[in-house]
Amino acid sequence: MVERVVPESGRRRRRPTKQGAVLSERMIVETALRLVSQHGAEALSVRRLGAALGADPSAIYRYFRNTDALLLSLADELIGRAQEGWEPIGDWRADLRAIGLRIHASYRSNPQAALLAAHRTTGRAHETRAVETILGVLRSANFPDPLVVRMYHAFVDQALAFAAQDAAALALPQSSHEADAEVWHAVYGKLPAATHPNIAATLPLLADDMRGSGYPFALELMLDAMAARLPAAGVPADGSGDPRARTRRPPSRA
């Protein structure tokens, strides 16, 4: 595509597409997501998108200056879907858990698009709202701002990294997915305890756990690590407000 985007006020087509609909940015994004979901990354082309929309491919230039701009909109749409219907409850840990699991689920539900978009920074409305929300959750817990930034970075990278990895697995043909799962029994299950005692001891648990994503537990580990760095807000100077300090206080001499 070339850079000839039309200002928003002039984007509306004067006539509907062959399907009788009037083009909009949202319609293009939703159609692109559907095509990518069905046919993979190669479906993200002006020709195929125009055909699916029943419009001349050049009409897409009125909304997106190039395919990368369209890709960023797809990425932002996945972030937006993760936030739909979510409301904070005021518990920083529960709120972060919910956000992380929602991001992960949104990308897993669109694995082909996730492979294209999980590593991108969109700068668009949904992403901006997510950044503001996550920072706000961390700051509301009274973490200092330098730590807030590092925690935000680690939290988002963890969610997106697992989302990309799990999306890649989901995007595999079913036969490949089943073959990978079978390796735990066909290969690891036959290793002798004499040479691989740790694998042999844990194999039933290992084979079962590896069938799912490691993200939920990894997220809990991260939340535990964050909680361990919470400032001791409101603890009196003598430590009397800290339950741990009570066990260290010398007995009364009265």
C-alpha positions in Angstrom: 0.0 0.0 0.0 1.1 3.6 -0.4 0.5 6.5 1.9 -2.8 8.1 0.8 -5.0 7.7 3.8 -8.2 9.8 3.6 -9.1 11.9 6.7 -11.9 10.4 8.8 -14.4 12.9 7.6 -14.0 11.8 4.0 -13.8 8.1 4.4 -17.4 7.1 4.0 -18.1 5.4 0.6 -20.8 7.0 -1.5 -22.1 3.5 -2.4 -22.2 0.2 -0.5 -20.0 -2.8 -1.2 -21.3 -5.7 -3.3 -22.6 -7.2 0.0 -24.7 -4.1 0.6 -22.6 -2.7 3.4 -20.8 0.6 3.8 -17.1 0.2 4.6 -15.8 1.3 8.0 -12.4 0.8 9.7 -14.0 -1.6 12.2 -15.5 -3.7 9.4 -12.1 -4.0 7.7 -10.4 -5.0 10.9 -13.0 -7.6 11.8 -12.9 -9.0 8.2 -9.1 -9.1 8.3 -9.1 -11.0 11.6 -11.5 -13.5 10.2 -9.4 -14.0 7.1 -6.2 -14.4 9.1 -7.9 -16.8 11.5 -9.0 -19.0 8.6 -6.0 -18.7 6.2 -3.0 -17.4 8.2 -0.7 -14.5 7.7 -0.9 -14.7 3.9 -4.5 -13.6 4.0 -3.5 -10.2 5.1 -3.3 -8.7 1.6 -5.3 -5.9 -0.1 -6.5 -8.2 -2.8 -7.9 -10.9 -0.5 -9.3 -8.3 1.9 -11.0 -6.4 -0.9 -12.5 -9.7 -2.3 -13.9 -10.6 1.2 -15.4 -7.2 1.6 -16.9 -7.1 -1.9 -15.0 -3.8 -2.5 -12.3 -2.6 -4.8 -9.0 -3.2 -3.0 -8.0 0.4 -3.4 -10.9 1.4 -1.1 -8.8 0.1 1.8 -6.3 2.8 1.2 -8.9 5.3 2.5 -8.5 3.7 6.0 -5.0 2.3 6.3 -1.9 3.7 4.7 -0.2 0.3 4.4 -0.5 -3.3 5.6 1.5 -2.6 8.7 -1.0 0.1 9.8 -3.7 -2.5 9.4 -1.7 -5.1 11.3 -1.3 -2.6 14.2 -5.1 -2.2 14.2 -5.5 -5.9 14.4 -3.2 -6.0 17.4 -5.1 -3.2 19.1 -8.4 -5.0 18.5 -7.1 -8.1 20.3 -6.1 -5.8 23.3 -9.5 -4.2 23.2 -11.3 -7.6 23.3 -9.3 -8.5 26.3 -10.7 -5.5 28.2 -14.4 -5.9 27.2 -16.6 -6.2 30.2 -13.8 -6.0 32.7 -14.2 -3.8 35.8 -11.6 -3.4 38.6 -12.6 -4.6 42.0 -9.9 -2.7 43.9 -7.7 -5.6 44.9 -4.5 -5.0 43.0 -3.6 -8.7 42.8 -7.0 -9.9 41.7 -7.2 -7.1 39.2 -3.8 -7.9 37.7 -4.6 -11.6 37.5 -7.8 -10.9 35.7 -6.1 -8.6 33.2 -3.3 -11.0 32.5 -5.7 -14.0 32.0 -7.9 -11.9 29.7 -4.9 -10.8 27.5 -3.7 -14.4 27.3 -7.2 -15.7 26.4 -7.8 -13.0 23.8 -4.6 -13.9 21.9 -5.3 -17.7 22.3 -8.7 -17.2 20.8 -7.1 -15.7 17.7 -3.8 -17.7 17.4 -3.0 -16.8 13.8 -3.4 -13.1 14.5 -1.5 -13.4 17.7 1.5 -14.7 15.9 1.5 -11.6 13.8 0.7 -9.1 16.5 1.7 -10.1 20.0 5.1 -8.5 19.7 3.9 -5.1 18.3 3.4 -1.8 20.1 0.3 -0.1 18.6 0.0 3.2 20.3 -3.7 3.1 19.6 -6.7 3.6 21.9 -7.1 0.1 23.3 -3.4 -0.4 24.1 -3.2 3.1 25.6 -6.2 2.3 27.9 -4.6 -1.0 28.9 -1.2 0.7 29.7 -3.0 3.3 31.8 -5.1 0.7 33.6 -2.2 -1.6 34.5 0.0 1.3 35.7 -3.0 2.5 37.8 -3.5 -0.9 39.4 0.2 -1.0 40.5 0.3 2.6 41.7 -2.9 2.1 43.7 -1.0 -0.6 45.6 1.6 2.0 46.7 4.5 0.5 44.8 7.0 3.3 44.1 7.0 4.5 40.5 10.4 3.1 39.5 9.2 -0.4 40.6 5.8 0.2 39.0 7.5 0.6 35.6 9.6 -2.5 35.9 6.7 -4.5 37.2 4.5 -3.3 34.3 7.2 -4.2 31.8 7.6 -7.7 33.3 3.9 -8.3 33.6 3.1 -7.4 30.0 6.1 -9.2 28.6 5.1 -12.3 30.5 1.5 -12.3 29.3 2.4 -11.6 25.7 5.3 -14.1 25.6 3.1 -16.9 26.8 0.3 -15.7 24.5 2.6 -15.9 21.5 4.0 -19.3 22.5 0.5 -20.8 23.2 -0.9 -19.3 20.0 1.9 -20.9 18.0 1.0 -24.3 19.5 -2.7 -23.7 18.8 -1.9 -22.7 15.2 -0.2 -26.1 14.5 -2.2 -28.7 12.6 -4.1 -31.0 15.0 -1.9 -33.9 14.0 1.3 -32.0 15.0 -0.3 -30.9 18.3 -1.2 -34.5 19.2 2.3 -35.8 18.2 4.0 -33.2 20.4 1.8 -34.3 23.4 2.6 -37.9 22.7 6.3 -37.3 23.0 6.0 -37.2 26.8 4.9 -40.8 26.8 6.6 -42.2 23.8 10.0 -40.8 24.6 10.2 -39.5 28.1 8.1 -42.3 29.5 10.6 -44.9 28.3 13.7 -43.3 29.9 15.1 -45.5 32.6 15.1 -44.3 36.2 18.7 -45.4 36.5 19.8 -42.6 34.0 16.9 -40.1 34.4 15.6 -40.5 38.0 14.0 -37.1 38.1 12.0 -37.5 34.9 11.0 -41.0 35.9 9.8 -39.8 39.3 7.7 -36.9 38.0 6.6 -38.2 34.6 2.9 -38.8 35.3 2.6 -35.3 36.8 4.8 -33.8 34.1 3.0 -35.3 31.1 -0.4 -34.2 32.5 0.8 -30.6 33.3 2.5 -30.1 30.0 -0.8 -30.5 28.2 -1.9 -27.1 29.2 -0.3 -23.6 29.3 2.2 -22.7 32.0 0.9 -19.2 32.1 -1.6 -19.3 34.9 1.0 -20.7 37.4 3.7 -18.4 36.0 1.3 -15.5 36.6 0.8 -16.5 40.2 4.6 -16.7 40.7 4.9 -13.2 39.4 2.1 -11.9 41.6 3.8 -13.6 44.6 7.1 -11.8 43.7 5.3 -8.5 43.4 3.6 -8.9 46.7 6.9 -9.7 48.4 8.0 -6.2 47.3 5.1 -4.3 48.7 6.2 -1.5 50.9 5.3 -1.9 54.6 2.8 1.0 54.4 1.2 2.0 57.7 3.6 0.0 59.9 4.4 1.9 63.1 8.1 2.6 63.7 8.2 0.0 66.5 6.8 -2.7 64.1 3.7 -3.3 66.1 1.5 -3.2 63.0 3.5 -5.9 61.3 2.3 -9.5 62.2 5.8 -10.7 61.7 7.2 -8.2 64.1 4.9 -9.4 66.9 6.8 -12.7 67.0 10.1 -10.8 67.4 8.9 -8.4 70.2 10.5 -9.2 73.5 8.0 -10.4 76.2 6.7 -7.8 78.7 8.6 -7.3 81.9 5.6 -6.2 83.8 
